């Protein structure tokens, strides 16, 4: 099993994803970095009320998220066969640089800051898509909740321990996301715009985990 599919790494990335959502909502103008469905709802509502500027406020992170998916896919396609560094490590390094820059941006630059966080989140969700072979999302919950509940229902019906094991993985990922969001909300009031640097540290730890695993093989 690749390190990128381990529960420990997935939990760490989910914790970071929750923190990022809490950061942009609490510090960067009530915008979600990961929950793009919420941004779509608020964007559409704003445009229909004639609040164009407010609509753009929610549309820009949405566009940045789409760009992040696009760039991550291009990097995977171009660098997936290189031996010196795994393409997922390249993504983590880019994400760290982007989020480190966000921590230096004043509140007057909330819009580009939100776009950069959404861009980084999208790269992460595109890059890390499986935990122990199960498809999941490290920066959002709705898909994980559906999969976890479905697997638990299968366990109750068939008494299949694999289904129970699968459901516990999804619920565990949701738990770590929720704890990360709560933690991000609390520390945001203490560290302000620099709170995002905690995610940088978590991503650095993730990169180290991947390097150590590769060294031990």
C-alpha positions in Angstrom: 0.0 0.0 0.0 1.3 3.5 -0.9 1.8 6.0 1.8 -0.6 8.3 0.0 -3.3 5.8 0.7 -2.6 5.2 4.4 -5.2 6.2 6.9 -2.6 8.2 8.9 -1.7 10.4 6.0 -5.4 10.8 4.9 -6.3 11.8 8.5 -3.6 14.4 8.5 -4.7 15.9 5.2 -8.3 15.9 6.3 -7.4 17.7 9.5 -5.6 20.3 7.4 -8.5 20.6 5.0 -10.9 21.3 7.9 -8.6 23.9 9.2 -8.4 25.6 5.9 -12.1 25.9 5.6 -12.4 27.3 9.1 -9.6 29.8 8.2 -11.1 31.2 5.1 -14.6 31.4 6.7 -13.5 33.0 9.9 -10.5 35.1 8.8 -11.0 35.7 5.0 -14.5 37.1 4.6 -17.0 34.2 5.2 -15.9 32.2 2.1 -15.4 28.4 2.1 -12.1 27.2 0.6 -13.3 23.6 0.2 -17.1 23.6 0.3 -17.7 24.9 -3.2 -21.3 23.8 -3.1 -21.9 26.5 -0.5 -20.1 29.0 -2.6 -22.2 28.2 -5.6 -25.4 28.7 -3.6 -24.2 32.1 -2.2 -22.9 33.1 -5.6 -26.1 32.4 -7.4 -28.2 34.0 -4.7 -26.1 37.2 -4.9 -26.2 37.5 -8.6 -30.0 37.0 -8.6 -30.4 39.7 -6.0 -28.3 42.0 -8.2 -25.3 42.0 -5.9 -22.7 41.5 -8.6 -19.7 42.3 -6.4 -20.8 39.9 -3.8 -21.5 37.2 -6.4 -17.9 37.6 -7.7 -16.7 37.3 -4.1 -17.9 33.7 -4.2 -17.3 32.9 -7.9 -13.6 33.6 -7.8 -12.7 30.9 -5.3 -14.9 28.5 -7.4 -12.9 29.3 -10.5 -9.6 28.9 -8.6 -10.7 25.5 -7.3 -11.4 24.4 -10.9 -7.9 25.6 -11.9 -6.3 23.7 -9.1 -7.9 20.5 -10.3 -6.7 21.2 -13.8 -3.1 21.9 -12.8 -2.9 18.9 -10.5 -4.1 16.6 -13.3 -1.5 18.1 -15.7 1.3 17.6 -13.2 0.2 14.0 -12.6 0.2 13.3 -16.3 3.6 14.9 -16.9 5.6 13.7 -13.8 4.0 10.4 -12.8 6.8 8.3 -14.3 9.8 10.2 -12.8 11.8 8.3 -10.2 13.6 11.1 -8.4 10.4 12.5 -6.7 6.8 11.3 -6.6 4.4 13.6 -8.4 2.3 13.8 -5.2 5.3 15.3 -3.4 5.5 18.0 -6.1 1.8 18.8 -5.4 2.4 19.0 -1.7 5.4 21.4 -2.2 3.3 23.7 -4.4 0.5 23.6 -1.9 2.9 24.5 0.9 4.4 27.5 -1.1 0.9 28.8 -1.9 -0.4 28.5 1.7 2.7 30.1 3.1 2.2 33.1 0.8 -1.4 33.3 1.9 -0.2 33.8 5.5 1.7 36.9 4.4 -1.3 38.5 2.7 -3.1 41.3 4.7 -6.8 41.4 5.1 -7.1 43.9 2.2 -6.2 40.9 -0.1 -8.8 38.5 1.2 -10.1 37.8 -2.3 -6.8 36.6 -3.8 -6.0 34.9 -0.5 -9.3 32.9 -0.7 -8.6 32.0 -4.3 -5.1 30.7 -3.5 -6.4 28.6 -0.6 -9.2 27.1 -2.9 -6.5 26.5 -5.5 -4.4 24.6 -3.0 -7.3 22.6 -1.7 -8.3 21.6 -5.2 -4.8 20.3 -5.9 -5.0 18.2 -2.7 -8.4 16.7 -3.3 -7.4 15.8 -6.9 -4.1 14.3 -5.7 -5.1 12.2 -2.7 -8.3 10.3 -3.6 -8.0 6.9 -1.9 -7.5 5.7 1.6 -6.7 1.9 1.7 -8.2 1.6 -1.7 -11.4 3.4 -0.9 -12.2 6.6 -2.8 -12.6 9.6 -0.5 -12.1 13.4 -0.4 -9.6 14.9 2.0 -11.1 18.4 2.0 -14.9 17.9 2.2 -17.4 15.6 3.9 -20.5 14.9 1.9 -19.1 12.2 -0.3 -17.4 10.5 2.7 -20.6 10.7 4.7 -22.5 9.0 1.9 -19.9 6.3 1.4 -19.5 5.6 5.1 -23.3 5.4 5.7 -23.7 3.1 2.7 -21.0 0.8 3.9 -22.4 0.7 7.5 -25.8 -0.1 6.1 -24.3 -3.0 4.1 -22.6 -4.3 7.2 -25.9 -4.3 9.2 -27.6 -6.2 6.3 -24.8 -8.7 5.4 -22.6 -8.7 8.6 -19.6 -8.2 6.2 -16.7 -7.0 8.3 -15.0 -5.5 5.3 -18.0 -3.2 4.9 -17.7 -2.2 8.6 -14.0 -1.6 8.2 -14.7 0.6 5.2 -17.3 2.6 6.9 -15.1 3.2 9.9 -12.4 4.6 7.6 -14.9 7.1 6.1 -16.3 8.2 9.5 -12.7 8.5 10.8 -11.8 10.9 8.0 -14.9 12.9 8.7 -14.0 13.1 12.4 -10.5 14.4 11.6 -11.9 17.0 9.2 -14.3 18.1 11.9 -11.6 18.3 14.5 -9.4 20.3 12.1 -12.3 22.7 11.4 -12.9 23.2 15.1 -9.3 23.6 15.9 -8.9 26.1 13.0 -11.8 28.1 14.3 -10.3 28.4 17.7 -6.8 29.2 16.7 -7.9 31.7 14.1 -8.9 34.0 16.8 -5.4 33.8 18.3 -3.2 33.9 15.2 -5.3 35.6 12.6 -4.1 35.5 9.0 -1.0 33.4 10.0 -3.2 30.5 11.1 -2.8 29.0 7.7 0.8 28.3 8.4 -0.4 25.4 10.6 -1.5 23.7 7.4 1.9 24.3 5.9 3.4 22.5 8.9 1.0 19.6 8.5 1.7 19.3 4.8 5.5 19.3 5.5 4.8 16.4 7.9 2.9 14.6 5.2 5.8 15.0 2.8 8.2 13.7 5.3 5.9 10.6 5.9 6.0 9.9 2.2 9.8 10.3 2.0 10.4 8.0 5.0 8.1 5.3 3.5 10.0 5.5 0.3 13.3 5.2 2.1 12.2 2.2 4.0 11.1 0.2 1.0 
